[in-house]
């Protein structure tokens, strides 16, 4: 089955085309493109939903063309749209005239690619951004007569950890370097998933692929959001997470410590929830205290605070995961989300898994941030839920991956 994944939940415009084969338990990545909007949002210190929406509308057609080119599926062929098709897509793109124009300029000039299913992120995410991708997927599904799957972004992050690059056979003329093994059949369930990103911090019990229960989540800021807000307080540019991590590593190598310790919020609570707003506030108060004489923070103070903040978040995450693993007798930990690219957190989770005798599945670094490969995988695992081409879909700013459970 060939599956086209489309992802526009935040500030990455991403499209991927994969081929799956259950008999060989393999996935071939035919094309995979991610266009980041970081440079566009950086001057504002964060992602603005309406700006993200406009950028998605501008980028979707070029990203599709690039993905199809990688897949050798961008083949010129003229087939003008019918009057009915023009009317339908004009209605779909009522609020995206720029995307409508770009769509009509490309789609009628290329051959329908070999795609069996379109998987589109419907939530959670920024609602205006989600709608652009949904409208685009619906329009493609109508013109190409391809079924749709409405996919959950958070499930995609779990599934991104379930593929591993292998030197297996190619498929036809597909490069064997783009071959991945599907690991879902190797997992002993239940497993425990940690999903940490700019918008989410969750511990999820994975009873099976498609069956999830939220054991704990943040009550306020997500861990990635906390990184960015602390970075802003320290005068570091957006996105702040990588800047904090780099300075923290410098501090460790130079044995630089924070002027004062920072709290580990909820690290000893009886539940599996998180709260990072107090840590963010503690950094703000410490910064004000250190600069009350009028001078700026010194480079060593910034490095020390960055190290202590990263250590604090890591300590809480590891403590909660240890508690969850012991309470639910799991054999496997699955991690996903953009913050998993953080080297210190990643190493701490590896140490936890080794100490507890647990298997640890994590995505490739370039698969940890938002991408469409993970959404194409979500389409593969949810293909039995496919909808007719052009079926109405809805964007969900909040879309739980499963029911919550008090641990």
VOFIRO-788807 format. One line per 3 residues: number of its first residue (from 0); their letters; for each residue x, y, z of C-alpha. Coordinates in steps of 0.05 Angstrom, whole numbers, plus 5000, padded with zeros to 4 digits. Example, Ala and Ser with C-alpha at 12.3 -4.5 7.8 and 13.67 -1.06 7.14 Angstrom:
2
0> AS> 5246 4910 5156; 5273 4979 5143
end
This chain:
407
0> XXX> 5000 5000 5000; 5025 5070 4982; 5006 5122 5033
3> XXX> 5012 5198 5029; 5019 5231 5096; 5005 5305 5107
6> XXX> 5023 5344 5170; 5007 5417 5186; 4991 5417 5260
9> XXX> 5040 5472 5280; 5098 5505 5243; 5123 5448 5198
12> XXX> 5093 5437 5130; 5107 5364 5116; 5088 5312 5065
15> XXX> 5113 5240 5059; 5100 5182 5013; 5113 5112 5038
18> XXX> 5103 5041 5014; 5085 4988 5065; 5087 4913 5060
21> XXX> 5057 4872 5116; 5085 4806 5089; 5156 4832 5094
24> XXX> 5142 4876 5155; 5175 4933 5117; 5166 5007 5102
27> XXX> 5199 5042 5044; 5204 5118 5047; 5193 5140 4975
30> XXX> 5193 5214 4990; 5196 5256 5054; 5197 5332 5058
33> XXX> 5193 5378 5119; 5191 5453 5111; 5203 5489 5177
36> XXX> 5175 5558 5192; 5223 5572 5249; 5255 5631 5213
39> XXX> 5187 5662 5201; 5164 5657 5273; 5232 5671 5307
42> XXX> 5224 5747 5307; 5160 5739 5348; 5190 5690 5399
45> XXX> 5138 5636 5385; 5089 5607 5335; 5031 5651 5314
48> XXX> 4972 5608 5289; 4948 5654 5234; 5019 5664 5207
51> XXX> 5029 5589 5209; 4965 5580 5170; 4988 5628 5115
54> XXX> 5056 5595 5110; 5024 5526 5103; 4980 5552 5047
57> XXX> 5042 5579 5013; 5084 5516 5023; 5039 5456 5012
60> XXX> 5043 5453 4936; 5119 5462 4934; 5128 5410 4989
63> XXX> 5082 5361 4952; 5121 5372 4888; 5187 5359 4923
66> XXX> 5161 5295 4956; 5134 5269 4890; 5199 5286 4856
69> XXX> 5238 5246 4907; 5190 5188 4895; 5198 5195 4819
72> XXX> 5123 5206 4817; 5119 5277 4790; 5101 5259 4719
75> XXX> 5074 5312 4671; 5005 5296 4643; 4950 5344 4625
78> XXX> 4880 5330 4651; 4840 5395 4660; 4793 5398 4719
81> XXX> 4719 5391 4704; 4671 5447 4720; 4645 5407 4779
84> XXX> 4715 5394 4805; 4732 5468 4800; 4669 5486 4838
87> XXX> 4683 5435 4893; 4755 5454 4906; 4738 5528 4902
90> XXX> 4689 5516 4959; 4740 5475 4998; 4793 5530 4991
93> XXX> 4745 5588 5007; 4793 5615 5059; 4858 5596 5023
96> XXX> 4855 5631 4955; 4931 5628 4948; 4930 5553 4958
99> XXX> 4872 5545 4909; 4912 5582 4856; 4975 5539 4868
102> XXX> 4933 5475 4869; 4901 5491 4801; 4969 5509 4772
105> XXX> 5000 5441 4789; 4950 5385 4800; 4917 5386 4730
108> XXX> 4987 5383 4698; 5013 5320 4731; 4995 5247 4730
111> XXX> 4957 5219 4789; 5012 5186 4832; 5007 5114 4855
114> XXX> 4975 5129 4922; 4924 5084 4957; 4910 5126 5018
117> XXX> 4918 5197 5044; 4931 5205 5119; 4920 5275 5146
120> XXX> 4932 5303 5216; 4866 5327 5245; 4892 5343 5315
123> XXX> 4916 5361 5364; 4949 5425 5342; 4936 5497 5322
126> XXX> 4867 5497 5293; 4879 5547 5236; 4941 5508 5215
129> XXX> 4905 5441 5218; 4849 5466 5173; 4896 5483 5116
132> XXX> 4924 5412 5114; 4855 5382 5121; 4827 5423 5063
135> XXX> 4888 5405 5020; 4880 5331 5035; 4806 5332 5019
138> XXX> 4818 5368 4953; 4871 5318 4932; 4828 5259 4952
141> XXX> 4771 5285 4909; 4813 5300 4847; 4852 5235 4853
144> XXX> 4795 5193 4881; 4835 5168 4941; 4806 5149 5010
147> XXX> 4824 5190 5071; 4846 5172 5142; 4838 5224 5198
150> XXX> 4900 5214 5241; 4920 5235 5311; 4986 5274 5315
153> XXX> 5005 5243 5382; 4996 5172 5357; 5042 5191 5299
156> XXX> 5097 5208 5349; 5090 5139 5381; 5092 5105 5313
159> XXX> 5154 5143 5291; 5193 5102 5342; 5169 5036 5313
162> XXX> 5210 5037 5250; 5284 5023 5245; 5329 5033 5185
165> XXX> 5353 4967 5158; 5396 4943 5101; 5339 4902 5075
168> XXX> 5318 4896 5003; 5293 4954 4963; 5226 4952 4930
171> XXX> 5231 4954 4855; 5275 5014 4839; 5271 5041 4910
174> XXX> 5338 5053 4944; 5350 5001 4998; 5377 5057 5042
177> XXX> 5305 5081 5049; 5282 5014 5077; 5256 5009 5148
180> XXX> 5233 4949 5189; 5168 4955 5226; 5178 4936 5299
183> XXX> 5106 4933 5323; 5105 4857 5324; 5168 4856 5368
186> XXX> 5137 4896 5425; 5112 4862 5488; 5049 4899 5510
189> XXX> 5031 4937 5549; 5085 4988 5534; 5096 5057 5563
192> XXX> 5101 5118 5517; 5131 5186 5536; 5109 5242 5490
195> XXX> 5146 5307 5501; 5144 5367 5454; 5131 5441 5452
198> XXX> 5057 5431 5463; 5052 5364 5499; 5079 5325 5558
201> XXX> 5044 5259 5568; 5056 5189 5595; 5013 5140 5556
204> XXX> 5000 5066 5569; 5002 5031 5502; 4959 4969 5509
207> XXX> 4966 4956 5434; 4974 4999 5372; 4910 5038 5370
210> XXX> 4893 5027 5444; 4920 5081 5490; 4907 5107 5560
213> XXX> 4936 5173 5586; 4967 5160 5654; 4994 5230 5666
216> XXX> 5003 5296 5632; 5024 5367 5645; 4977 5411 5684
219> XXX> 5005 5475 5653; 5067 5484 5609; 5093 5429 5565
222> XXX> 5166 5413 5574; 5185 5443 5507; 5145 5506 5523
225> XXX> 5182 5510 5589; 5249 5507 5553; 5228 5564 5507
228> XXX> 5202 5608 5563; 5264 5598 5606; 5307 5614 5545
231> XXX> 5269 5678 5535; 5280 5698 5607; 5354 5686 5598
234> XXX> 5355 5729 5536; 5365 5671 5487; 5332 5671 5418
237> XXX> 5274 5627 5396; 5270 5567 5392; 5300 5563 5461
240> XXX> 5305 5488 5473; 5368 5475 5431; 5401 5538 5460
243> XXX> 5388 5516 5532; 5414 5446 5516; 5478 5471 5483
246> XXX> 5493 5518 5542; 5477 5463 5592; 5527 5417 5559
249> XXX> 5580 5472 5561; 5565 5481 5635; 5574 5407 5649
252> XXX> 5640 5404 5611; 5665 5466 5648; 5635 5445 5716
255> XXX> 5594 5509 5719; 5534 5506 5767; 5473 5549 5777
258> XXX> 5479 5605 5829; 5421 5572 5864; 5385 5505 5858
261> XXX> 5318 5504 5821; 5256 5464 5842; 5235 5397 5814
264> XXX> 5159 5409 5811; 5115 5349 5829; 5174 5301 5828
267> XXX> 5148 5266 5891; 5073 5272 5878; 5031 5209 5882
270> XXX> 5007 5216 5810; 5041 5217 5742; 5023 5289 5724
273> XXX> 5074 5344 5710; 5077 5418 5724; 5132 5462 5695
276> XXX> 5104 5532 5706; 5135 5536 5776; 5204 5520 5747
279> XXX> 5195 5574 5695; 5175 5624 5749; 5234 5603 5793
282> XXX> 5282 5620 5736; 5248 5687 5728; 5255 5704 5803
285> XXX> 5327 5680 5804; 5344 5723 5743; 5312 5784 5774
288> XXX> 5351 5772 5839; 5417 5765 5802; 5406 5828 5760
291> XXX> 5374 5873 5812; 5438 5916 5813; 5425 5934 5741
294> XXX> 5477 5890 5707; 5461 5832 5660; 5471 5759 5675
297> XXX> 5542 5736 5664; 5555 5682 5613; 5572 5632 5669
300> XXX> 5507 5649 5705; 5467 5636 5641; 5503 5570 5630
303> XXX> 5493 5548 5702; 5419 5564 5701; 5410 5529 5634
306> XXX> 5444 5467 5663; 5402 5468 5726; 5337 5479 5688
309> XXX> 5351 5421 5641; 5372 5377 5699; 5307 5395 5736
312> XXX> 5263 5377 5678; 5301 5313 5665; 5298 5292 5738
315> XXX> 5222 5300 5739; 5213 5263 5673; 5256 5204 5694
318> XXX> 5223 5200 5763; 5154 5198 5733; 5173 5147 5680
321> XXX> 5205 5102 5733; 5142 5106 5775; 5097 5091 5715
324> XXX> 5140 5032 5691; 5139 5000 5760; 5064 5011 5770
327> XXX> 5044 4982 5703; 5095 4926 5697; 5117 4945 5626
330> XXX> 5175 4916 5588; 5183 4970 5536; 5188 5046 5536
333> XXX> 5171 5085 5473; 5191 5158 5468; 5169 5210 5418
336> XXX> 5162 5284 5406; 5210 5340 5388; 5241 5345 5458
339> XXX> 5267 5274 5451; 5320 5305 5407; 5349 5333 5472
342> XXX> 5413 5294 5483; 5412 5298 5559; 5340 5274 5566
345> XXX> 5352 5220 5516; 5413 5194 5553; 5376 5197 5620
348> XXX> 5320 5154 5591; 5370 5105 5563; 5401 5099 5632
351> XXX> 5332 5088 5663; 5315 5033 5612; 5382 4998 5624
354> XXX> 5375 5003 5699; 5305 4974 5698; 5318 4922 5645
357> XXX> 5269 4954 5596; 5273 4959 5520; 5275 5031 5495
360> XXX> 5247 5050 5427; 5262 5121 5403; 5256 5154 5334
363> XXX> 5313 5177 5291; 5330 5248 5310; 5301 5274 5244
366> XXX> 5237 5236 5258; 5228 5263 5328; 5203 5332 5308
369> XXX> 5137 5340 5271; 5139 5305 5204; 5092 5271 5155
372> XXX> 5127 5203 5155; 5096 5190 5223; 5028 5210 5197
375> XXX> 5035 5164 5137; 5050 5108 5188; 4988 5128 5226
378> XXX> 4950 5118 5161; 4980 5049 5153; 4958 5027 5223
381> XXX> 4889 5058 5216; 4874 5039 5144; 4813 5001 5166
384> XXX> 4783 5069 5186; 4790 5099 5117; 4736 5147 5094
387> XXX> 4709 5158 5024; 4746 5210 4982; 4728 5281 5001
390> XXX> 4693 5261 5066; 4681 5319 5113; 4734 5325 5167
393> XXX> 4743 5370 5227; 4804 5402 5259; 4813 5389 5333
396> XXX> 4857 5436 5372; 4854 5386 5429; 4848 5313 5412
399> XXX> 4865 5263 5467; 4901 5201 5444; 4858 5161 5492
402> XXX> 4821 5165 5558; 4856 5189 5620; 4870 5145 5680
405> XX> 4886 5165 5751; 4949 5126 5770
end
